[in-house]
Amino acid sequence: MNKLDQLRQFTTVVADTGDLAAIERWKPEDATTNPSLILNAAQQADGAARIDAAIAKAKISQPNNWVAEASDDLAVSIGHDIQNIVPGYVSTEVDARLSFDTQATLKQAYSLIERYAAAGADISRVLIKVASTWEGIQAARELEKNNIKCNLTLLFGFEQAQACADAGAFLISPFVGRILDWHKANAPEQNFDGAADPGVESVRAIWTHYKRHGYDTVVMGASFRNTGEIEHLAGCDRLTIGPGLLEALAADQGDLALALDQNGIEAGSAVAAVNQSEFRWGHNENAMATEKLSEGIRKFAIDQVKLEQLIASRG
């Protein structure tokens, strides 16, 4: 049995791609998208026709704001097709430029859900993906109260994880590889192989904390740089993995051991919710989390702009 099949015994495997052919091939339980992946999907073989259909619809419904309208319709179109392939959830991300505006995040989140419903999708299997800023987490709090499940992304620090659990978020996506990137850049002389990988250590600590204190929020490790990181998180609730690493795991016939085992974790006492000032101070004190969150928002915003430019060029 290859390592991918062994991993499926411990962990729900999620595809980190908008490539429908790759999702068909690897048959994950769920799939996640983001502006970068939507941009890549829009440039696939059927992308032009998909964009043109979104533009035609948007110019009728929102003639004065058709580029943004078409962008959202395109994301939902791809997400709906993914949902027709996977049995579980598909994540669709709110515009990263809204990461510090709770009300604007809510407005777009509700709009995305309405678009999925109008397309005939199962909205109970849609996760609204929001950056783990304080404002994004508060938007998720309201969305969850209204039975809209959320995926809190760009998560790098413990304060973010605690605030997400406090808000009742359905799922968090701690970014393993980007944490490793930061530590390698700032301490190139250190050995971060295997279980010493700081991204792996971060996810393990968050996962253990959630299990010890009885939080229902799902931990889904994301942003992997190598299969070793994935193997050291076997047993995590979910792992979202790109096609290249899915292929590498499927080609490996070695043994894969359970790395995160919930058995034996002793229940802990209740933890006080983190307030805004505690969140902001704790996050500020974590240079890695502060820098990578800001960088991640900027990169997703750049790709969102590129997507809008691609749409505008065809209009």
C-alpha positions, 0 to 999 in steps of 0.5 A: 500500500502506498503512503497516500493510501496509508495516510487516508487511513489516519487523515482526511485528504484534501486537494489543494488545487482548482484543477478539475482533472487533478481532483478527478485523478486523486479523488480527495474528500474535499478541495480547497481553492484560493485566488492563486489557484482560481487564477491558475484554473482560469488559465486551463484549457476551458478557462477562456470559455468559463471566463467569457460565460461569467463576463456575459452574465455579469454585464447583464446583472452588474453592468457598472461593476462587471469585472468584480461580478464576473470574478466572483461568478468564476470562483463559484463556477469552478467551486461548483464543478469541484463540488460535483466531483468531491463528496465533501467540502469545497473552500472558496475564498473572500477577496484578500483585500477585505481582510481588515473589514469585517462587514465587507467580508460578511457582504462578500461571504453572503454573496458567494453563498447566494451564488452557490445556491442559485447555481444549485450547489449544496451550500452545506458543503461550501466553506467560506475561506477568510484570512485569520485576521481579527476582523476575519475571525469576527466575520467567521463568528457571525457566519458560523452563527448563521450556519455558514461554515468557515475555513480560517486561512493564513494561520501562522500563530497560536493567538490566531488559532485560539481566537478561531476556536473561540469564534466557533470556526468550523476549520482552520488552515495553519500554513506549514511550509510558509512557517518553515520558509520564514525560519530557514530565511532567518536561521539558515544554519539550523536543521529543520528536518523531520519533526524539527520542522517549525511548521510541523511543530506549530500544527502539532501544538495547535492540534494537541491544544484543541483536542486537550480542551475539547474544541470542535474546530477542525485542524487542516494543515496546509502549504506543504513543502515536502512529503516529510512534513505531511508524514509527520502530521499523519493523524491530523484531522485534515491535510490539504495537499497539492497535486505534486505531493499527492503524486509523490506520496502515491509513488512511495511504497514505504511505511507511514506511521501515525504521528498524531494520536489523540489517544492518551491526550489528557483533558485540560481545564477550560481556557479563557477566550482571547480578547482583541487586545490580547490577540493583537499583542500576542500576534504582534510579538510573533514576528514570523506570524506577523510577517507571514500573515501580511505577506500572504494577504498581499500575495493573494491580493496580487493574484486577485488583481491579476485575475480581474485584469485577465477578466477585463482583458476579455471583456 
